[in-house]
């Protein structure tokens, strides 16, 4: 999942001059980014005491979400996490 989001972010810079396709097109149309994670893959992704996903992979995913938001013309994208 992280690799997929990294690829989407790298492509985001190139997509500005081209028509969006695939995941970036879907993000633009729906205004949503969904992050999948495992709840017991310490230290990559796990649930903290408040049942919030945390870990290295989650941190990377949130950085990618912010990069996609910055590179898109719409700042109204929302993200959600699923297990």
C-alpha positions as CSV (number, residue, x, y, z in Angstrom):
1,X,0.0,0.0,0.0
2,X,2.8,2.4,0.9
3,X,4.6,1.7,-2.4
4,X,1.4,2.4,-4.3
5,X,0.9,5.7,-2.6
6,X,4.5,6.6,-3.2
7,X,4.1,5.9,-6.9
8,X,0.9,8.0,-6.9
9,X,2.8,10.9,-5.3
10,X,5.7,10.7,-7.8
11,X,3.2,10.7,-10.6
12,X,1.3,13.7,-9.1
13,X,4.1,16.1,-10.2
14,X,3.9,14.8,-13.8
15,X,0.1,14.8,-13.8
16,X,-0.1,18.6,-13.6
17,X,0.7,18.9,-17.3
18,X,-1.2,15.7,-18.3
19,X,-4.7,14.4,-17.9
20,X,-5.1,12.6,-14.6
21,X,-5.8,8.8,-14.8
22,X,-6.1,6.0,-12.3
23,X,-5.8,6.7,-8.6
24,X,-5.1,10.4,-8.9
25,X,-8.1,10.8,-11.1
26,X,-10.2,9.0,-8.5
27,X,-8.8,11.1,-5.7
28,X,-9.7,14.3,-7.6
29,X,-13.2,13.1,-8.5
30,X,-14.1,11.8,-5.0
31,X,-12.0,14.2,-2.9
32,X,-11.0,11.2,-0.7
33,X,-7.9,9.2,-0.1
34,X,-8.2,5.8,1.7
35,X,-5.3,4.4,3.6
36,X,-5.2,0.6,4.4
37,X,-3.2,-0.7,7.3
38,X,-2.6,-3.7,9.5
39,X,-3.5,-3.2,13.1
40,X,-0.7,-5.4,14.6
41,X,2.4,-5.0,12.4
42,X,4.6,-3.2,15.0
43,X,6.5,-0.9,14.3
44,X,5.1,-0.4,10.8
45,X,1.4,0.0,11.7
46,X,-0.5,-0.7,14.8
47,X,-3.2,0.8,17.0
48,X,-2.3,3.1,19.9
49,X,-4.2,3.3,23.2
50,X,-6.9,5.4,21.5
51,X,-7.4,2.9,18.7
52,X,-5.8,5.3,16.3
53,X,-3.4,3.8,13.6
54,X,0.2,4.8,14.1
55,X,3.7,3.6,13.0
56,X,6.3,4.1,10.3
57,X,4.0,3.2,7.4
58,X,1.2,5.3,8.7
59,X,3.6,8.3,9.0
60,X,4.7,7.8,5.4
61,X,1.1,7.5,4.2
62,X,0.1,10.8,5.9
63,X,3.1,12.6,4.4
64,X,2.0,11.3,0.9
65,X,-1.6,12.5,1.6
66,X,-0.2,15.9,2.4
67,X,1.9,15.9,-0.8
68,X,-1.1,14.9,-2.9
69,X,-3.2,17.7,-1.3
70,X,-0.4,20.3,-2.0
71,X,0.0,19.2,-5.6
72,X,-3.7,19.0,-6.5
73,X,-5.8,22.0,-7.3
74,X,-8.3,21.0,-4.7
75,X,-7.4,21.3,-1.0
76,X,-10.6,19.7,0.2
77,X,-9.3,16.1,0.0
78,X,-10.0,14.0,3.0
79,X,-8.3,10.8,4.1
80,X,-9.6,7.9,6.0
81,X,-8.0,4.7,7.3
82,X,-9.3,1.2,6.9
83,X,-7.9,-2.1,8.2
